[in-house]
Amino acid sequence: LSLGSASKKWRFQLAPSLTVHLNMAGFDQSVLTDVGWDALTDAEAGEHIEYVHFEAGDGYAYGGDTELFGLTALKHKVMDFPITSFSNDGNGQLTLIGVISSKNVTTGFSLREIGVKCTINGGSEILYAVSNAGDTADYIPGMGEAGVVIQNIQLIIKIDRASYITVVVQPGLDVTCQNIGP
């Protein structure tokens, strides 16, 4: 699987139920947040879970996984970006795909943190999972700083017993390797 034009590919375990494939910085402390665990528990009990979008930010997490578990928001959110597609992989597993494009960035930033947001029964958005790259962040240029940078993100989520799942998909405007070819 090739994700974008960079030479590195990353696969990270997000607690026992999530895996994220990133073609960018060293996102090696990816976790399901405490409120994400609560949402998963609710979903497995029959509540409606809806994955609504990704978030990106440039905040540092100095406390490792312990700090990440307790987050209810990114440390310093810079932008939202949509879930552009998903697939039901069977066996209680979904793959969420999103695209970050520098065309949507006014001022450049270090892509250091990524989160996925969800709701339970249409309530407030919850930071379900978060990953922080620390000092190995990639720079996403702002408009006019450089050529357009496009990064693909693929998040695989296992919801073993959840029965009522919705994914909000917004069409991507950028052509990526994810939507070309057979």
C-alpha positions as CSV (number, residue, x, y, z in Angstrom):
1,L,0.0,0.0,0.0
2,S,1.4,3.3,-1.0
3,L,0.2,6.5,0.8
4,G,1.3,9.7,-0.9
5,S,4.7,10.6,-2.2
6,A,6.9,10.4,1.0
7,S,9.2,7.5,1.5
8,K,8.1,6.5,5.1
9,K,5.0,4.5,6.0
10,W,3.9,4.1,9.5
11,R,1.5,1.7,11.2
12,F,0.5,2.3,14.8
13,Q,-1.5,0.5,17.3
14,L,-4.1,2.7,19.0
15,A,-5.0,0.7,22.1
16,P,-6.4,-2.7,21.3
17,S,-9.1,-1.5,19.0
18,L,-7.6,1.0,16.6
19,T,-4.7,1.1,14.1
20,V,-3.7,4.1,12.1
21,H,-1.6,4.1,8.9
22,L,0.2,7.4,8.4
23,N,2.7,8.4,5.7
24,M,4.3,11.1,7.7
25,A,5.9,12.0,11.1
26,G,6.5,9.5,13.9
27,F,3.1,9.2,15.4
28,D,4.1,6.5,17.9
29,Q,1.9,7.4,20.9
30,S,-1.5,6.8,19.5
31,V,-4.2,6.0,22.0
32,L,-7.9,5.7,22.6
33,T,-8.8,8.5,25.0
34,D,-10.6,7.9,28.2
35,V,-13.7,9.5,26.7
36,G,-13.1,7.4,23.6
37,W,-13.2,4.2,25.7
38,D,-16.4,5.4,27.2
39,A,-17.8,6.0,23.7
40,L,-16.7,2.5,22.6
41,T,-18.4,1.0,25.7
42,D,-21.6,2.9,24.9
43,A,-21.4,1.7,21.3
44,E,-20.9,-1.9,22.3
45,A,-24.0,-1.5,24.5
46,G,-26.1,-0.5,21.5
47,E,-25.8,3.3,21.5
48,H,-25.4,5.1,18.1
49,I,-21.7,6.1,17.5
50,E,-21.0,8.5,14.6
51,Y,-17.5,9.3,13.4
52,V,-17.7,12.9,12.2
53,H,-14.2,14.1,11.2
54,F,-10.5,14.2,11.9
55,E,-8.6,17.1,13.6
56,A,-5.0,18.2,13.2
57,G,-2.9,20.3,15.5
58,D,0.6,21.3,16.6
59,G,0.4,20.9,20.3
60,Y,3.0,18.9,22.3
61,A,2.1,16.1,24.7
62,Y,4.9,15.9,27.3
63,G,3.3,13.3,29.6
64,G,3.3,10.4,27.1
65,D,0.4,8.0,26.9
66,T,-0.8,9.0,30.4
67,E,-1.4,12.6,29.2
68,L,-3.0,11.4,25.9
69,F,-5.5,9.2,27.7
70,G,-6.9,12.1,29.6
71,L,-7.3,14.5,26.6
72,T,-10.8,15.7,25.7
73,A,-9.4,18.0,22.9
74,L,-6.2,18.3,21.0
75,K,-3.5,20.3,22.8
76,H,-3.6,23.0,20.1
77,K,-6.0,22.3,17.3
78,V,-5.2,24.0,14.0
79,M,-7.8,22.5,11.6
80,D,-10.5,19.9,11.0
81,F,-10.3,17.7,7.9
82,P,-13.0,15.4,6.6
83,I,-13.4,11.7,6.5
84,T,-13.3,11.2,2.7
85,S,-14.2,7.5,2.6
86,F,-14.5,4.4,4.6
87,S,-14.9,0.7,4.2
88,N,-16.5,-2.0,6.3
89,D,-13.7,-4.5,6.5
90,G,-15.9,-7.2,8.2
91,N,-15.4,-8.8,11.6
92,G,-16.4,-5.6,13.4
93,Q,-13.8,-3.5,11.7
94,L,-14.0,-0.1,9.8
95,T,-11.4,1.8,7.9
96,L,-11.7,5.6,8.0
97,I,-9.7,7.6,5.4
98,G,-9.0,11.3,5.4
99,V,-6.9,13.7,3.5
100,I,-5.0,16.8,4.9
101,S,-4.4,19.4,2.2
102,S,-2.2,22.5,2.7
103,K,-4.7,24.3,0.4
104,N,-6.9,24.5,3.5
105,V,-4.2,26.0,5.7
106,T,-3.9,29.7,6.0
107,T,-0.7,29.7,8.2
108,G,1.7,26.8,8.1
109,F,2.0,24.5,11.1
110,S,3.9,21.4,12.4
111,L,1.5,18.5,12.1
112,R,2.2,17.0,15.5
113,E,-1.2,15.7,16.6
114,I,-4.1,14.0,14.9
115,G,-7.5,13.1,16.5
116,V,-10.7,11.5,15.4
117,K,-14.0,12.9,16.6
118,C,-17.2,11.0,17.2
119,T,-20.6,11.6,18.8
120,I,-22.8,9.2,20.8
121,N,-26.5,9.5,20.0
122,G,-26.0,12.8,18.2
123,G,-24.6,14.5,21.4
124,S,-21.5,16.6,21.7
125,E,-18.3,15.7,19.8
126,I,-15.9,13.5,21.6
127,L,-12.1,13.1,21.0
128,Y,-12.2,9.4,20.4
129,A,-8.5,8.8,19.6
130,V,-5.4,10.9,19.5
131,S,-1.8,10.5,18.2
132,N,1.1,12.9,18.9
133,A,4.3,12.9,16.9
134,G,6.3,15.1,19.4
135,D,9.5,16.4,17.8
136,T,9.1,14.3,14.6
137,A,6.2,16.4,13.3
138,D,5.9,17.2,9.6
139,Y,5.5,20.8,8.5
140,I,2.3,21.6,6.5
141,P,2.9,24.8,4.7
142,G,0.3,27.6,4.5
143,M,-1.2,28.9,1.3
144,G,1.5,30.6,-0.8
145,E,4.4,29.1,1.3
146,A,5.2,26.2,-1.0
147,G,3.5,23.7,-3.3
148,V,0.4,22.0,-2.2
149,V,1.1,19.2,0.4
150,I,-1.4,16.4,0.6
151,Q,-1.2,13.7,3.3
152,N,-3.4,10.6,3.4
153,I,-4.5,9.1,6.7
154,Q,-6.1,5.7,7.1
155,L,-7.6,4.7,10.5
156,I,-8.7,1.2,11.1
157,I,-11.3,0.9,13.9
158,K,-12.6,-2.3,15.5
159,I,-16.0,-2.1,17.1
160,D,-16.6,-5.7,17.9
161,R,-20.1,-5.6,19.3
162,A,-21.3,-2.1,18.2
163,S,-24.4,-2.4,16.1
164,Y,-25.3,1.2,15.2
165,I,-22.4,2.9,13.5
166,T,-22.5,5.9,11.1
167,V,-19.5,7.6,9.3
168,V,-19.9,11.1,8.0
169,V,-18.2,11.2,4.7
170,Q,-17.4,14.4,2.8
171,P,-16.0,14.0,-0.7
172,G,-12.3,14.9,-1.1
173,L,-11.4,17.5,-3.6
174,D,-7.8,16.2,-4.0
175,V,-6.7,13.3,-6.2
176,T,-4.7,10.9,-4.1
177,C,-3.4,7.4,-4.5
178,Q,-6.3,6.2,-2.4
179,N,-8.9,7.0,-5.2
180,I,-6.9,6.2,-8.4
181,G,-6.7,2.9,-10.1
182,P,-8.5,-0.5,-9.7
